[in-house]
Amino acid sequence: MTLTVKNISDVFNKDVFTNRGVFCGRVSDIDINLGKFRINSLVVETGKGSFLSEMIGGKKGVIIPYTLVINVGDVVIIKHITPTAQPETGPTSENPEALPTFA
């Protein structure tokens, strides 16, 4: 997806939904690689009771890699994330089964 410089500021405060229509939060920041003129990720501030808020616990936000963004229009659509059972120590790269899967 290509965003022009004019459109980047319009992405802030947009609602974020999964492609299954589940509310995730609002865009609060954007990570941009100025060397390659590419967006790396969106920082999504999770709302109370939102899908991402329930998945990440008490955290206030989550970084969504831009590769998961499907569309940016009136709202931002991302690929649906399916939570998996996590051990008490949390997911790690050594335990990939504990990491969320993307639909």
FENHUVEN-V482843 format. One record per run of one state. SS is the DSSP state (H for helix, E for strand, - for the rest). FROM is the first residue (numbers start at 0). LEN is the number of residues. If there is no record, write none. Layout:
# FENHUVEN-V482843
ss:SS from:FROM len:LEN
ss:SS from:FROM len:LEN
This chain:
# FENHUVEN-V482843
ss:- from:0 len:4
ss:H from:4 len:7
ss:- from:11 len:3
ss:E from:14 len:4
ss:- from:18 len:4
ss:E from:22 len:11
ss:- from:33 len:4
ss:E from:37 len:9
ss:- from:46 len:4
ss:H from:50 len:6
ss:- from:56 len:4
ss:E from:60 len:5
ss:H from:65 len:3
ss:E from:68 len:4
ss:- from:72 len:3
ss:E from:75 len:3
ss:- from:78 len:2
ss:E from:80 len:2
ss:- from:82 len:9
ss:E from:91 len:1
ss:- from:92 len:2
ss:E from:94 len:1
ss:H from:95 len:3
ss:- from:98 len:2
ss:E from:100 len:2
ss:- from:102 len:1
